[in-house]
Amino acid sequence: MIHINSNFLQLKPSYLFTEIVNRTRAYEQSHPESKVLRLGVGDVRGPLVPVVIEALHGAVDDLATVERFHGYGLEEGPQWLRQRVADFDYAPLGITLQADEVFISDGAGSDLGNLTDILDLGNRVAITDPVYPAYFDTNIMAGRTIDLLPCTPENDFCPALPEQTPDLIYLCSPNNPTGTAMTRSQLKMWVDFAREVHALIIFDGAYEAFIQSADVPHSIYEIDGAQECAIEVRSFSKTAGFTGVRCGYTVVPHALFGYSNTGERVELNPLWHRRVCTKYNGTSYIAERAGEAVLTDEGRRQNMERIAEYHHNADIIRSGLQQIGMQVYGGIDSPYIWTRTPGGMSSWQYFDHLLQTAQVVCTPGVGFGSQGEGFVRFSAFGLTSVAEQAIQRLQNSITL
Ligand code: PLP
């Protein structure tokens, strides 16, 4: 008789985005004349930038020839791309990585979930709240004990060190959903702590390209000693609009060690390599070539133009909300603006209120954890004209 993994029964239903779609659709059906503006979604806008399109075409043309055809590649990614990541993304930050410390992936989402395969189920996990749901859910699926670390305006969205010593810590900076980012000293506090208690940090840098503040590190490895305690996960999804293309990478430094049941110190990099080679068959060659194009001066220039548009939208949303007296966080080093709901409304009450009074869709903060209750998230990934209209409507709905 086949038995299921009963941990799956412990998962809370993931209804956030379905519920947003359902409520929005119901409103549109009962108000067919309305033009609803969506500031909820965390997906990028197309099109991809020209250098990426050119690389994609080039890769397809390669596959059309006998000489340049690519079948199975290396599961961990080709040397040329692993080296390019080390040289282009890390060397300029003063970080020295060997190519074999970089694992090419199909985006951050899969590796964030899969990394825990190499870690014992008995590890105690510390996760920030509110949070990108994948860290929480994957550890629930595995049956690990989780301690939530509240991230609130009161602690500047940088959680206090936990009372219970964790073995595994998830940090996301710049953060989804709060849109805030950890400063050098905040991140150093966590790196020092992790080293002291021999914990592992999984650092999610999916929004690194949005960092503007000088005191926000682009990589956790900018902090001394982080290569001894942290895995960094990055993605081209938000950097270069690859949410549909699928390419990213995970850095597992050779300096990282864990302990076996018999107390032996074991290097994590070969364990992850073994896991990748067993359960993954490599990123698509086409996506890898596109990723390579992102890691060029021209690729960066073109993508940063798009990110500048998102920053501009975030400025419009931030300042517009501030003008109507809302308490606003994030939106500087991130495409997300996190706002306290007015008048003590719950996240969903304010969602409904905005939909009905301004025909604007946001994301209820409670969908990211209990500490998100009483907040909503606005996304700057849409068109500038949509951000402008939405703010205008919010301002009108307040003054009416
Ligand atoms: N990490 C964070 C914080 C995210 O917000 C997302 C997607 O929204 C991801 C990881 C996953 O990104 P992808 O799998 O597209 O690389």
Residues whose N, C-alpha, C, O or C-beta is under 5 A from the ligand:
A	BS01	PLP	G42 G107 A108 G109 S110 Y132 C172 N176 D204 A206 S235 S237 T243 G248
